[in-house]
Amino acid sequence: MKLLEFLKAKQLPLEEPLPEAQPFCGEPYKRLARRLTRDEALLQELFACFENPTEYYTLHRGELEERSISSEDNRGICWLTLVNRMEDAGLFCELDWKEELSEFIGWMEQLAESRGLPVQPEWFSEEGEIPDWCAVLEEKWRPYGYLVGGVDIDSDSYVLFPCPCGEFEELKALAAEAGHRIVFWGKEL
């Protein structure tokens, strides 16, 4: 018993605690999705999930089970469906924490292209890691009004997207309202 209490006392708190759990409601997810895309077909699919996560889970069970989401986890179903569909649409990318620089650059070039943002391989150091490379992009993209946003999916991967600087706080607040986190992977704002 004392060992358990000792271990609990040694746990480090998250930098930003998750918001208090509220009864499930799909509306915050809808507002967040509307801020992230204007693609009506994509929004319709997302809204179908947000309005009835259990039914959506039944139709997409394999994909969600791969992410260790159960049919009772409405928030998890909605959050990871948002991530998966945004990635499918080329608006997000998910990279393993130990991803090689070349893979990072390739994905960021794809994400940046439609926004007219530059990505030049010589900006980055091979010795760095994803947060270091995001900090480089933040410095280079700030004059264009962008930073590298991140979606926390409680894993060791990084979900990244080019985020307009002026929208970051609103996206962060909408994610918190849904019980999740949108984070900044570069330098502190």
N, C-alpha and C positions, 0 to 999 in steps of 0.2 A: 504494500500500500504506500509506504513512504517512497519507494523507488518510483512509483507511478506519479506521485505528487511532485517529486523532484524533476522527473522528465517533463511534466506539464509546465512547470515553472521555467524550464530552460528553453522552451519553444520560443523562437523569435517571432515577433508580430510582423505581419505584412507591412510594407511601407505605407500602403493605403488600404485600410480594411475594407472588405466587401460591405456593401450596404446591408441593412437589416432585411431579412427575408420578409416579403409581403405576400399575400395571396396572389396566385398567378393571374396576370392580366396581359393580354397580347398587345395592348395599345402602345406601351413604350417601344416595343419592338417595331411596330408599324411606323411610328414617328422617326425612329432611328433609320430604318430602311429608306424612308422617303428622303432623308438627308443624304444618304449614301449613294442613291441612284435615282434616275428619272426613267429608267427602262420599265415601261408598264408591264410587259410580260414577266419580267423578273419580280416586280412588286406583287403581281397577282399570285405567283407561286409562293412567295414569302408570306403574303397575307393569309393564304390558305393554311399554311403551317401555324401561323400565329393565332389564327381563329380556332383551330382544332388540332393541337399538337398530337393528340392520341391517334387521330385518324391519319395524320401525316406520317407518324411513326410507323403505323401499320403498312403504309405504302412504300416506305423507305427504310424499313427495318435493318437490312444488311448494312447500308451505309452508316446508319447511326450506331449500330452495334459495334462496328469497326472502331468507333470513337468512344466505346464503353458507355454509351448513353442508354438508359433503361426507358421503358415505355411510360413509367411514372414520373420521369424527370421533365416536366413541361418546359422549364427554363433551359435546361440543357439541350432539349430538342430544338427549341427556337434559336438559341444562340449558335449552335453548331450548324444548323441549317442556314442561318444567315451567313456564316463564314464560308460554308461549302458553296453556296450559290454565288456569293460575291467573288469567290475564287474562280468558279466556273466561268463567270462573266468577264474575267480578266481585270477585276477591280482590286482584288487582294492577292497576296501570295503567302504561302505558308512554307517556312524554311526550318529545317532542323537546326538546333542550337550550334551544331558543329559544321554547318554548311561551309563549303569552300568559297573563297572570294569570287571565283569565276561564276559560280551558280548564283550568288547574291547579285552580282553585276548584271547578269543576264535577265534575272527577274525584275530588277529595278529598272532596267532599260525598257522592258515591256510595259511596266506600269507607268513609267514617266512619259512614254512616247505620245500618248493621246493628250497629255497636258502640256506638251512642249517644254518639258523639264530636261535639263542636261544630265547626263551620266557619263563620266569619262574614267576609264579604268585606271589611269595614272593618278587619280586622286587618292586611291586606297592603298593601304599597306597590307601585304600578305600576312603579317604577324597579328593583325587585328582580328576582332570578332564582330559579330553582327551589331552590337550596340556601338562599337567604335565606328563602323562603316555608316551606320545611321546618323551618327553625330557629324560625319563628314558631309553627308547629303543634306543634313539640316543647315549646315553652314552655307553650302552651295545653293540650296533651294530657297532659303529665307528671302533673298532679294526678289524671287518670283512669287512669294507669298505662300510657300508650302513647307511642310515638315514631314517626317516619316511617322505616321500614326501606327499604333499597334493595337491588336485585339487580344486581350488576355483570355486564353482558352484553358488555363490551368494545366499546361503541359510544358514540356521542355522545348517546344518549337516557338517560332516567332511568326505571327500573322501580321503582315505589314501592308500599308497602303499609303499613297501620297495623300496628305490631308491639307486642305487649305488652312493656313494659320488661324484665320478668323473664325473657323468652324470647330476647331479642336475642343474648346471648352464646352460648347453646346453638345457635341458628340459624346464627350466624356460624361456630361450630366445625363444625357438620355440613356447611355449604357448603365450608369449607376441606378437610374430609375427602374431599369429592367432587372437589376441585381447583378450586373457584370461590370467589367472595366474596359475602357479604351484608354490606352497608355501612350506615353511618349518614350521611344527607345533611344533617342539621341541625348544631347546635353539637356540639362534642366532648363525649363522655359523661364 
